[in-house]
Amino acid sequence: MSTTTVDLSDPMSSAEFAAVDADRLGEIAARHQRLAEFLRQEDFAAVLLQQPSNFTWFTAGGSNERGGATGTTGSLFVTTEARVIACTNVDTPQFFEAEVCNMGFQLKERPWTEPRSVMLSDLCRGRRVASDSGFPGTTDVSLRLPGLRLPLSEYEKTRIRTAAKLLTHAVEATARGMTKGRTEAEIAGEVSHRLFKHGVHPERIQVLGDGRGSRFRRWNFDDSPVQHYCTISAVGRYCGMYVGAARTVSIGHPPDSLLKAFQPAALIAATGIYFSQPEWELFEVWNRVHRLYEKSGVESEWRLADQAEVVEYEFGAVPLMPNSEFRLTAGTPLFWHPSVGPALMGDTVMVCERGIEVLTASSEWPLIPVLVKGTTVDIPAILVVNA
């Protein structure tokens, strides 16, 4: 089996020339250098990347997913000098014309009738190889790779800001058009349509109608009609990067049960956002949040649902936990989504050198200003629409 490179030497018409994204090419080179340094330090000859999160990170936005539960379409085999995509002949055109066109990748290819695992075994044989999947004959280093993906570069910050803007608009625009009697499924379908339309893949959509979130904190949606209020929460993936946001809309005046739960939930969300500070370990942030649950008289609520997680190319790999020693650094994004009874909050923020950047902030949504340690943190309020 020999290495095949994409041949661009044949004459091409001006319409066929593929423009080179210099910024993306530079990002891939920087990530290759980072991974090469890891290989040298750990005395590995190469690393085999198969997980979509690592594939997308290394290729700065490429994808090796086929969709659904059907597995992946290609693997990355990276040495200190070369970056190789291993795939079958069926997937070669998509990789080299759509996913990593002119990005400096080489090709290892086999017919689709032969298992890709045979090709990967051939690549790894006789070498000390790391992997993110525990592939036979390799050393599993999957738990160490998220550390290479953070903090986000300026290139990635631009992309995640775009992702946040698109997702926030989809959620808020759907909420503003809320009418009595629409089913949760219809609302979820509208959010999904708005996301797909702008290149955002909906990873999780929740429509919690009329207090359903009190009982089911991880509810998605069904065909139940919304009569009074609902919370729309969405997690989307754009260029491989995850963001999340949640907004609550009431048809007419919000019921007292929602208002009563919303106040402590807003205080808790603001506290979590404020204390997402650089060089803080997650358990330190958790201690501040836990204290607010106690002070607000809703101490048991935190036990009913997860609160936040680091988001980037993988969703939920680093959750906020009472004993987590993960250290935040500037350029680390988090999705905060604490809940109290029927009230679910949701915003994606980015840790900065000074202060916090709320990526999913909106100038077109009512806000609740919450004062935390002398700093105002704006939390999305309940939008009231005409009955």
Phi and psi in degrees as a GROMACS rama.xvg file:
@    title "Ramachandran Plot"
@    xaxis  label "Phi"
@    yaxis  label "Psi"
@TYPE xy
-108.784  158.741  SER-2
-78.536  131.975  THR-3
-114.491  131.823  THR-4
-106.946  153.589  THR-5
-68.4996  126.367  VAL-6
-95.5652  112.393  ASP-7
-109.082  23.427  LEU-8
-84.9473  -18.8262  SER-9
-67.4232  147.977  ASP-10
-57.7192  139.689  PRO-11
-129.581  147.522  MET-12
-77.6979  162.666  SER-13
-60.5769  -29.1456  SER-14
-73.2081  -16.7902  ALA-15
-93.4248  -13.8269  GLU-16
-65.3254  129.171  PHE-17
-92.5758  123.097  ALA-18
-67.1941  140.307  ALA-19
-91.9676  126.052  VAL-20
-82.8319  97.3536  ASP-21
-63.54  -37.1004  ALA-22
-64.3834  -44.507  ASP-23
-66.6962  -39.8441  ARG-24
-60.1599  -40.6958  LEU-25
-65.831  -37.2518  GLY-26
-63.3307  -44.568  GLU-27
-62.8655  -40.8114  ILE-28
-62.488  -40.4721  ALA-29
-66.4199  -38.6305  ALA-30
-70.7747  -35.6826  ARG-31
-62.1846  -42.0639  HIS-32
-63.7356  -40.1996  GLN-33
-64.0887  -42.7518  ARG-34
-71.1361  -35.7663  LEU-35
-63.4587  -38.9814  ALA-36
-64.329  -38.3535  GLU-37
-61.9225  -43.5166  PHE-38
-62.2359  -42.5657  LEU-39
-65.8429  -42.4551  ARG-40
-64.9557  -36.8273  GLN-41
-97.2328  2.94808  GLU-42
59.9047  43.921  ASP-43
-102.064  147.599  PHE-44
-82.8799  -27.2481  ALA-45
-164.21  169.073  ALA-46
-132.075  137.718  VAL-47
-104.302  117.557  LEU-48
-110.338  120.587  LEU-49
-122.647  -24.3332  GLN-50
-68.2232  135.665  GLN-51
-54.1613  -35.8578  PRO-52
-62.3525  -43.6596  SER-53
-75.485  -35.107  ASN-54
-61.9222  -47.1814  PHE-55
-65.6304  -41.4578  THR-56
-60.6474  -50.473  TRP-57
-65.9694  -35.6278  PHE-58
-89.3836  3.60985  THR-59
55.4843  45.1259  ALA-60
121.542  -5.98622  GLY-61
-71.7771  164.448  GLY-62
-132.428  140.731  SER-63
-118.179  22.7646  ASN-64
-93.3826  140.781  GLU-65
-94.8899  -19.6839  ARG-66
109.249  144.178  GLY-67
63.9343  -139.661  GLY-68
-108.457  28.3237  ALA-69
-92.5893  7.3841  THR-70
89.8098  -168.185  GLY-71
-106.07  163.366  THR-72
-105.278  -9.58822  THR-73
-165.918  163.804  GLY-74
-126.874  156.734  SER-75
-106.592  131.111  LEU-76
-119.165  110.796  PHE-77
-117.768  126.902  VAL-78
-110.792  -178.264  THR-79
-66.822  -20.6131  THR-80
-112.995  -24.1133  GLU-81
-133.137  152.959  ALA-82
-128.106  120.162  ARG-83
-123.502  135.154  VAL-84
-99.7578  125.755  ILE-85
-106.647  119.402  ALA-86
-155.634  178.946  CYS-87
-93.59  168.66  THR-88
-62.2587  -23.5909  ASN-89
-64.8817  -36.1956  VAL-90
-98.9616  -10.986  ASP-91
-54.0928  -49.166  THR-92
-58.7245  -40.6942  PRO-93
-66.7102  -41.898  GLN-94
-61.1687  -48.2581  PHE-95
-92.9566  -3.74552  PHE-96
-114.061  -20.9364  GLU-97
-122.774  -40.6926  ALA-98
-89.2855  -44.3484  GLU-99
-134.745  39.0579  VAL-100
-59.594  124.607  CYS-101
59.1407  32.5699  ASN-102
-106.574  13.0839  MET-103
81.9854  26.4438  GLY-104
-99.2647  146.114  PHE-105
-99.554  170.162  GLN-106
-125.665  133.999  LEU-107
-117.563  121.675  LYS-108
-130.318  143.877  GLU-109
-132.209  157.506  ARG-110
-60.5799  152.312  PRO-111
-65.0467  -17.0069  TRP-112
-77.4151  -10.5618  THR-113
-106.75  136.778  GLU-114
-60.1905  136.579  PRO-115
-65.0882  -26.9026  ARG-116
-60.7714  -31.5352  SER-117
-65.8892  -43.3814  VAL-118
-63.7596  -41.4847  MET-119
-66.7447  -37.9108  LEU-120
-62.0613  -39.6746  SER-121
-63.433  -40.2826  ASP-122
-65.5417  -37.4036  LEU-123
-85.3057  -20.035  CYS-124
-59.7847  131.796  ARG-125
79.6647  6.27325  GLY-126
-125.246  154.692  ARG-127
-90.5334  106.612  ARG-128
-119.139  135.459  VAL-129
-92.4623  161.367  ALA-130
-153.514  164.449  SER-131
-102.65  11.5397  ASP-132
-134.097  -2.70873  SER-133
68.4323  28.7922  GLY-134
-54.6398  139.865  PHE-135
-50.7335  130.74  PRO-136
88.6005  1.19691  GLY-137
-117.279  166.372  THR-138
-100.142  124.026  THR-139
-75.2398  116.958  ASP-140
-120.133  24.7758  VAL-141
-58.4367  -34.2849  SER-142
-72.4138  -16.283  LEU-143
-95.7221  -17.0997  ARG-144
-70.42  -34.2168  LEU-145
-56.4879  -29.8188  PRO-146
-65.666  -24.3926  GLY-147
-80.5867  -21.6636  LEU-148
-85.244  -13.1173  ARG-149
-120.87  152.111  LEU-150
-76.6808  167.729  PRO-151
-67.6543  144.047  LEU-152
-80.8635  171.688  SER-153
-62.765  -35.2694  GLU-154
-60.4905  -44.669  TYR-155
-71.3297  -35.3607  GLU-156
-61.5496  -39.9889  LYS-157
-61.6438  -42.4033  THR-158
-67.9936  -41.0379  ARG-159
-72.3106  -28.9995  ILE-160
-66.0341  -40.4879  ARG-161
-63.2931  -44.158  THR-162
-58.8295  -44.7375  ALA-163
-64.2677  -40.7732  ALA-164
-63.2806  -45.0219  LYS-165
-66.5103  -42.5434  LEU-166
-68.9691  -42.7833  LEU-167
-60.8594  -42.7995  THR-168
-61.947  -41.9934  HIS-169
-61.629  -44.4766  ALA-170
-68.2264  -47.2946  VAL-171
-70.7593  -39.564  GLU-172
-63.2711  -39.0262  ALA-173
-65.1855  -42.6633  THR-174
-64.4899  -39.5069  ALA-175
-66.2572  -24.9104  ARG-176
-92.3912  13.9334  GLY-177
-63.687  134.314  MET-178
-133.07  152.723  THR-179
-62.9153  135.744  LYS-180
95.6955  -9.4522  GLY-181
-67.4962  140.207  ARG-182
-80.4436  158.027  THR-183
-57.7314  -39.8861  GLU-184
-64.4607  -39.2888  ALA-185
-63.455  -41.6198  GLU-186
-65.263  -44.2755  ILE-187
-61.447  -38.7162  ALA-188
-64.2135  -37.5747  GLY-189
-67.3935  -42.6939  GLU-190
-60.0347  -46.6031  VAL-191
-59.9984  -43.6227  SER-192
-61.4945  -44.1062  HIS-193
-63.1999  -36.9642  ARG-194
-70.4864  -50.8079  LEU-195
-58.386  -37.3061  PHE-196
-58.8276  -29.2218  LYS-197
-111.632  20.4962  HIS-198
79.7546  17.1134  GLY-199
-103.995  126.763  VAL-200
-88.2962  119.649  HIS-201
-72.6796  112.382  PRO-202
-87.8742  -34.2176  GLU-203
-153.461  128.848  ARG-204
-127.601  128.356  ILE-205
-120.534  133.235  GLN-206
-127.054  104.881  VAL-207
-102.806  96.8205  LEU-208
-91.3401  136.801  GLY-209
52.8048  44.6187  ASP-210
85.1559  10.4805  GLY-211
-60.0624  -27.9683  ARG-212
-65.5686  -17.4781  GLY-213
-61.5082  -36.0424  SER-214
-97.8959  -38.7405  ARG-215
-120.238  94.932  PHE-216
-71.9257  -22.3506  ARG-217
-113.093  26.7663  ARG-218
-62.4069  144.809  TRP-219
-97.731  -81.8497  ASN-220
-173.901  161.725  PHE-221
-147.219  -159.718  ASP-222
-92.2306  17.2897  ASP-223
-71.9525  134.749  SER-224
-76.4392  142.969  PRO-225
-89.9595  123.873  VAL-226
-103.639  -32.7979  GLN-227
-124.894  -49.434  HIS-228
-159.774  163.43  TYR-229
-157.892  158.701  CYS-230
-110.508  130.002  THR-231
-107.027  120.204  ILE-232
-124.756  134.366  SER-233
-138.448  143.192  ALA-234
-119.36  125.905  VAL-235
-125.12  158.783  GLY-236
-122.607  125.07  ARG-237
-131.844  120.97  TYR-238
53.2638  34.4063  CYS-239
86.187  -6.83008  GLY-240
-104.026  140.245  MET-241
-99.3802  143.364  TYR-242
-143.148  158.245  VAL-243
-142.85  153.839  GLY-244
-157.065  152.247  ALA-245
-138.147  141.67  ALA-246
-139.064  145.528  ARG-247
-113.186  133.377  THR-248
-127.896  138.086  VAL-249
-119.244  135.257  SER-250
-88.6853  98.4122  ILE-251
84.8612  -170.942  GLY-252
-61.8923  132.607  HIS-253
-64.3072  143.113  PRO-254
-67.0573  154.815  PRO-255
-60.1074  -35.1262  ASP-256
-62.1578  -36.8358  SER-257
-72.5874  -44.6774  LEU-258
-61.162  -40.7094  LEU-259
-63.7878  -37.5406  LYS-260
-80.7444  -29.3783  ALA-261
-68.9033  -35.0076  PHE-262
-61.7386  -54.2527  GLN-263
-65.3308  -32.8619  PRO-264
-62.8466  -39.6476  ALA-265
-66.2116  -40.8308  ALA-266
-63.0165  -41.4126  LEU-267
-67.1575  -43.6744  ILE-268
-61.3915  -44.2712  ALA-269
-63.0628  -39.0468  ALA-270
-64.7183  -46.3119  THR-271
-61.0035  -43.3599  GLY-272
-63.6723  -46.7635  ILE-273
-61.0279  -42.9304  TYR-274
-86.8862  8.41892  PHE-275
-79.2293  75.277  SER-276
-106.168  149.977  GLN-277
-61.9446  141.72  PRO-278
74.0709  4.21604  GLU-279
-86.9231  138.309  TRP-280
-85.0855  150.751  GLU-281
-59.6941  -31.7381  LEU-282
-66.4257  -28.6724  PHE-283
-68.6618  -40.3394  GLU-284
-64.6412  -43.2976  VAL-285
-58.5992  -39.9973  TRP-286
-58.8074  -39.9264  ASN-287
-67.5959  -41.0711  ARG-288
-66.8686  -44.2195  VAL-289
-59.0655  -39.9816  HIS-290
-61.3814  -37.3749  ARG-291
-67.7647  -37.8692  LEU-292
-58.4753  -42.3127  TYR-293
-66.1865  -48.7414  GLU-294
-64.018  -29.3146  LYS-295
-84.8333  -1.9856  SER-296
75.0553  22.3313  GLY-297
-128.415  40.8194  VAL-298
-55.6403  -36.5695  GLU-299
-73.9755  -15.3895  SER-300
-64.2082  -33.7172  GLU-301
-65.8868  -23.2958  TRP-302
-74.6568  -12.3831  ARG-303
-92.5936  -11.6025  LEU-304
-161.839  154.046  ALA-305
-70.1075  159.636  ASP-306
-109.647  -40.574  GLN-307
-168.284  163.913  ALA-308
-156.621  156.395  GLU-309
-71.5874  135.179  VAL-310
-125.902  137.825  VAL-311
-160.096  -106.837  GLU-312
-90.9156  -1.83924  TYR-313
-140.093  135.978  GLU-314
-98.7739  121.931  PHE-315
85.9176  7.84212  GLY-316
-68.024  -29.5236  ALA-317
-125.095  89.7467  VAL-318
-83.9472  156.54  PRO-319
-73.5523  118.782  LEU-320
-132.203  153.328  MET-321
-58.86  -23.6276  PRO-322
-118.077  14.6938  ASN-323
-74.2627  130.168  SER-324
-101.979  12.4727  GLU-325
-60.8735  127.904  PHE-326
-97.3012  125.189  ARG-327
-73.8507  143.425  LEU-328
-131.691  158.612  THR-329
-59.1901  131.658  ALA-330
98.0223  11.2718  GLY-331
-102.124  123.701  THR-332
-92.2838  144.894  PRO-333
-133.916  147.511  LEU-334
-107.941  112.482  PHE-335
-94.9692  129.35  TRP-336
-148.856  54.3387  HIS-337
-67.6977  157.385  PRO-338
-141.054  148.556  SER-339
-136.187  113.075  VAL-340
55.2361  -126.202  GLY-341
-81.1277  -4.63308  PRO-342
-93.755  119.327  ALA-343
-119.905  125.169  LEU-344
-96.1341  172.944  MET-345
179.846  113.727  GLY-346
-150.736  147.104  ASP-347
-100.893  131.456  THR-348
-126.495  163.42  VAL-349
-126.585  130.294  MET-350
-67.5527  131.809  VAL-351
-122.175  167.141  CYS-352
-57.2866  -40.3365  GLU-353
-133.04  114.264  ARG-354
82.6441  -172.084  GLY-355
-126.163  139.089  ILE-356
-102.092  118.743  GLU-357
-85.4258  105.959  VAL-358
-69.7333  -31.9084  LEU-359
-98.9267  22.7821  THR-360
-66.6297  152.761  ALA-361
-141.143  140.268  SER-362
-90.5698  -1.17454  SER-363
-113.519  20.0779  GLU-364
-130.635  140.676  TRP-365
-61.9903  143.437  PRO-366
-125.532  152.883  LEU-367
-110.982  113.698  ILE-368
-77.1864  120.939  PRO-369
-114.022  127.16  VAL-370
-91.2088  118.764  LEU-371
-125.495  114.827  VAL-372
52.6513  41.2044  LYS-373
80.9436  1.18003  GLY-374
-114.142  134.402  THR-375
-85.2573  125.448  THR-376
-113.86  118.99  VAL-377
-84.8752  124.677  ASP-378
-114.882  132.922  ILE-379
-56.3769  129.375  PRO-380
-89.4289  -171.782  ALA-381
-86.6379  123.89  ILE-382
-84.0176  128.787  LEU-383
-104.833  124.671  VAL-384
-114.846  160.385  VAL-385
-65.2916  139.992  ASN-386
